[in-house]
C-alpha cells in the first residue's frame, strides 16, 4: 500500500504538467468567477481554431453583451467585403453657371460622399491645404479667375441624422462622439486650448475658428491631478454658447488641450472654402441661379479603403466605422443609414452561416451602450476572414496589444478584446472576449483578461 501511495503522489506533478492550456483556461475562469470583483459580472469568451472552425473553448458564447470597440472588427470586415480594399470615396465638385472673360458666374456644388478622411491630417493626400489647392487649380484650369455666385453642399446621401440617438449626451460633443455626415471635414473634430484663470479657465485658442469668448461655457472645477480625460464637452441647445465644458481639471498646467466634435462640419468647410476663394479668386457671393448644365470641376479621392481600415482599427476611429456602415448601405441601396447599413452587416454574417439571433446593434463603432452582440458571432467572423483575399489588410489593421494582433474595446463597465492568437501547440486561433459589469478598476480588469489570454500562448 505504501508503494502504491508513493507512486500516486510521485505522478501528481506529471498530471499537473499534462494539463493543457484549454484545461488551464477552464480552471482560471472558475477561479475568476469566485473573485469578489467578478461575482456579478457577465463574462463571454469564444475561441475557435481558424483552420478547422472547431470551437476550442467557450464561456457563454451566445450571451449578447455590449461589445465596445471590438465591434469595429465586424464593421471593417463588412466594409472590405462589400466595398473592396481598393475602394475610394469620390467627392465630386461641379460648377453650374456661365464663364465669360475669366469670370465664373453661378454655383459651386460639392456632393458629399460620406468620406471620413476629407481634410484629415492623417494622410498625405487628404491634407486640407492640398485639397483646397486642388480645387483652386481646377477652377483656374476651367478659365475661372473670378467667381461670382454661391457654394452649395449636397447632403442627401444619408437619410438619417448625423448624431446617433443611442449615444450618450456626455459623448456626442467630444471628438470620439462626432456625428457622421455626407460632408465631413477634418474628421469632424477640432482642438481647444484652455488656460487657468482664477477659479476657472479661459479658452485661449480653438482650431475651428469659433469665438473663444462666446462659443464656449466653461463650467470646470479645478482639481489637482485631473486631466482632460476628466473633462467632458456638451452641446448647448438653450444657451448662447455652442459648447459647455464640465467636469474637473487641474489648474496647475499652463495649457490644457482637448478635442471636441464639430457641430456642423459642412458649414465649417464652406466657411473655410469661402475665405480661400475670396483670397484666390476674388470671390463675390450672390444668389444668382443659372439653368445651364453642371460642369465637372474636380473629384477629390480618398485614400484606398485598406488605409482607412488600418487607421480605423489602429486608433479606434468611431467616425470611420460609422462612415463604413452608412457607405455600405449607400453602395448597395443608393442611400445610406445606420438601419440599412447594420442590416447589411448582419446579412453578411448570415451569408457565412453565422447565427445573428439576439443581436441588436445601434451603431457600427461600439459607442452605444445599447449594442448587444455575442462573442460567438465576432469570433466566427474573425475565423471566416482568414479565407478572404483582403485578410492580410484586415490582419495588419489590428493593433499589436499584449503581443497579440487584436482590437480592444472599453466603455463604462465593459472591457473587450477580439483578434488572433497562436496557441502553445502551434495551432492558429481567433477569439472574442467580453467582460461586463465588473466592480474593480478598468485597469485591473484589463490585467486579469491579459492573464487569461496568456495561458493560451
N, C-alpha and C positions, 0 to 999 in steps of 0.2 A: 504493500500500500504506500509506504514511504517513497518507493521508487517511482510509483505512478504519479504521486503528487509532485514529486521533484520534476518529472518530465512535463507535467501540465504547466507548472509555473515557469519552467525554462522556455516553453513555447510561447508564452504571452507576448514578449517583445516582437516575435515574428508575426503573430496575429495582428498586433497593433500596426506594424510596419506594412502589413499586407492590405491595410485599409486604403481604398482608392480615393482620389481627390473628390469623387462624387459622394462617397461614403462620408468623407470629412465634411462636405458641404451640408449633407443631411444633419449631421451632428451639430454643426455650427448654427444652423437655422433653429434647431430645437433649443439650443442654449440661448440664442438671441431672443426668442420669444418669451423666455423666462426673466429677462432683464427688465428692470422697472421702467426704463425709458421706452421700451417697445411692447409692453404688455397690451396696450390699447392700439397699437399700430396695425395698419393694413399693409401686408407685405406680398409682393408678387415678383416671381423670378421665373424666367424660361430660358433654358439652354438647349441649343439644337446643333447637331452635327451638320456642318454645311455641305458635306459630301453626300450623305445618305438621307438627310432630312429627319433622322431619328431624334426624338426628344430625349436628351440625356438626363435632364433634371427639370422638374417644375415645382413651383410653390404657388398655388393659387393662380395658375396661368390664365384662367378665364375671368379673373376678378377685374372689373373695369374701374380704373382709377385715373385721377388727373395725372398727366404724363409730364408736365412742364416741357422743357425744350427738346427732349428726345423725340417729340412728335415731328420735329424737323427731319428726322431720318425718313419718315413716311412721306412727308411733303416733297423733299428734294428727289427722292427716288421716283415719285409720281411725275414730277416735272421732267426729269430725264427721260422717262418712258414716253410721255405724251408729246413733249416738245423736241427732244433730241439734244445731245450735248453741244451741238453746233448752233442751236437756235440763238438768234439775236433779236432784241427788241428794235423796232423801227419807229422812230418819232418823225413823222413826216411834216414838213413845213411848206406851205404853199402861199401864193400871192394872188389875190383876186382884185383886179383893177386895171388901170392902164399905165403904160410907161411912155413918157414923151419928154424929149430933151433931158434925159437922165433923171427925170422926176417920176417917181412911182406914186401914183395916187390910188389909194384903195386899202385893202385889208390884208394884213399879215396873219395867216391862220396856222396855229400849231395844233396838231392832232395828238392828244395824249395816248400813249401806247401802254401805259402801266409800267414803264421801265423804272425799276427801283434805283438804278445806278446813274440816272441822268444828273449830271453835276456833282457826282461823288468824287471825293479826293482819293478814293481807294484805288483807282485805276488810272493809268496814264491817259487813256483815250477819253475818259469822262470828265476830265478837269473842267471846271466851269469856264475858265478863260479860253480854253481850247474850243469848247462848244460855241461860245459867243463869237470867237474869231471865224469859225466855220460858217456861221450864219451871215456875218457881215461880208465875208468874202463871196459867198454865194449871191448875195444881193448885188454886189458890185459887178459880178460876172453877168448878171441879168441886165446890166446897164442902169442900175438904180444908184444914184449918188445922193439923192434927196428923197425922203419918204414922207408923204403926207397921207394920214389916214389913222388906222387903229390896229390894235392887236387883239385877236380873238383866240381863246383856248377852247378847243372842242373836247369836252369831258364826258362823253356819252358811252365810253367803252364798258364801264361798270354800272350796274343797275342798282346797287345798294349804297349804303352810307360808307364814308371813309373810315370812321372810327367804329370798331366792333362794339355792339351793345353789351356783350358779355365781359368786356374788360372792366377792371376796377377803376373807379374815379381817381384813385391815387396813382394810377399807372399812365393814363392816357395823355397827360401833359408832359411827361418825361420822354426822353428820346426813345426808350425801348417800347413805348406805347404809341408811337407816332402812327397816324392813320395812313391808309394806302389809297392812292387816288390814281385816276388816269394820267394826270401830270404830276410827277413827283420831282422834287428839286433838292439837291444836296442831302439826299437821304432823309428829307423831311425833318431835319434836326438843326439846331444851332446852339451856340455856346454863350453863356453869360459869365461875367466876372464880377464877383462880389467882394467888397472891401468893408471892414468893420467901421461902424460909425456910432460911437457911444454904445448904447444897449441894443443896437440893431445893425443893419447892413445896408450899403448902397450898391446899386448896380453901376459899375464903372464902365462897362463895355458889354455889347452884345453883337454877335456876328450876323444877325438877321436884319440890322438896320432899324430896329424898333426904337421907340423913345424910352431911354433909360429911366426917366423920371415918372412917366405916366402909364407905361405899359406893364409895369411890374409892381405888385403889392408885396412887400417883404414882411412876413409875419414869423420870422425865425426867432428862436430863443437861444441866446448864447449858452454854450456848454463846452467845457474843456474836453478836448479829445474827440469831439464829434466831427465827422467828415460829411461831405456832400451825399454819402450813402444814407445819412440820417435826415436828409432834407428832401422834400418832395414838391413838385410843381403841380398846380391845379389850374385848369381853365376856369376863368371867372366869367359867368354869363350875366350876372346882375350888378357888376361893378364897372367902374370906368377903366380899370386896368385889365389887360389881357390875361395875365398870369398872377397867381398868388403862390408865394414860396413859403411853405410851412415845414415845421419840424425843429430840429436843433442843429447848431453848427458852431464850431469853435471860432471865437473872435481873436485868437492868438496868431492867426495867419494873416499876412498882408493881403493876399488874394486867394479866394476860393473859386474854383471854376466848376460849372455844372452844365450839363447838356439837356436841352428841352426839345419838345416836339413843336414843329411849326403848325400854326393854326390853319393856314391856307397856303400851301406851297405854290399853287398856281398863281396866286396874287403876288407872292414874293418873287417868283420867276418873272412875271410880267413887269413888275416894278424895276427889277434889275435890267431886263431887256430894254425897257423904255429909256432908262438912263444911258445905256450903251448906245442905242440908236440916236439919241439926241447928241451924243458926242461924235459919233462916227458918220451919221447920215443926215444930220440936221433935221431930225425927226420932228414933224409938226402933227400933233394929234387932232383929228376931226372924225366925224361920224359918217363921212361920205360912203355911199354904197354903190357899187357898180355891178352891172349884170353880166360882165364878161366872165368867161370860164376861168377856173383856177389854173395857175401855172406852178409847176413844182419848183421850189426854191432849193431845198436840200433835204436830205434824210440823215438824221443822227442815229447812228447804230450803237447799240450797247456792246460790251464785251460778250463773247460766247457764253452760253449758259453754264458751261463747265467751270468758268471762272466765277460766275455769280454763285453757283452752288458751293464752290470751295469756300468763299468768304462767308456765305450764309451759315455753314456748319462750323467753320473755324471760329468765328466771332459771334455765333448765335444771333444773327441779324433777323429780328422779327419782321421788319419791313420786307425783306427779300422773300421770306417764306410766304407771307400773305400775298405778295405780288405773284409768286409762282402759282398759288392756289387760284386766284382770280384769272390769271393768264391762261391756265389750263382750260377753265370754263370758256373764256373768250375765244380761245383757239378752236374749241370743239363746238361751241354754240353761238358764236358771233358776239355775245355779250357775256360779261363776267360778273360773278357774285360769290360770296362765301358759300351760300347754299349749294349752288351748282358745282363749284369747284370741289367742295368736300364730297359731294355725291360722286363726282368723277374719281376722286381718290379712293373712295370705298369700292367703287366699281372695279378699279384696277386691282385691289386686293381680292375681290370676289373672283375675278378672272383667273387668279392664281390659286383658286380653290381654298382661299383663306376665309374662315367664317368671320362675318362682321356683326353678328348678333350682339346686341348690348352696347355697341359702340355709339357714342354720342359726341360729336365734335362741333364746337362753336367757332373755332378758328383753325389755322394751319401752323401756328408757331408754338402753341402751348401756353400762351399767356392767360387764357381764360380759365379760371378755376373750375368752371362747369364742364370742361372737357372730360370725357370718360373713354378710356381705351385700355386694351389688355396687353400684357407683355407677350402673350401668345401671338397676337397679330403682329406686333412690332418685330419679334424675333423671326417669325416666318417670313416677313417681308425682307429682312436682312439676309436670310438664307437664300431666297429666290434671286436677290440682287446679284449674287455671285455668278449667276448664269448669263447675265446681260452683257452686251458689248460695252456698255458705259460703266460697268462695275469698277474699273480702275479709277475713273473720275470720281465716282461716289466714295470709294475706299479712301482715296487721298484727301478727300474733303473732311474726313473725320479727324478731330484733334487727337493728338497723342497725349493721353492722360493716364497716369499711373502705368506707363509702358504698354498701354493698350490703345488701339485705334477705336475710340468710342466718343459718342456725344453725351454731354452731361445736361442735366436739367435741374432747375431749382425755382420753386415758388413757395409761398408760405405753407409750411407743414409738409412739403413734398421734396424729396431728392430722388433723382433717377439717373440711370446710365444705360446706354444701349450701344452695341458695337460688336467687334470681333475679337476672338481670343484663341491662342494656340495652347492646347491642353498639354499637360505633362507627358502624356503618352504619344504626343505628336499629332493628334487629330486637330483639325481646324473646326472651330465652333463659333456660333454667334449667340448673343444673349440680349435680354432686356430685363431690367431690374428697377422696380419702383418701391420706394419706402415712403409711406404716407402716415401722417398723424403721430409721429414720434414726439417725445417730450423733452429730449435732450437738445443740445445746441446743434445747428446745422453742420458745424464743423465736426462734431463728434459723430453724427450720423454718416457723414462722408467717410470718416476714418473707418467706421465699422463696415461700411459697404466695400471699401477697398480691401479690408482684411478678408472678407468672404470671397471676393474675386481672386485674391492672391492664392487661395487654396487650390485653384484650378490651374494656375500657371506652372 
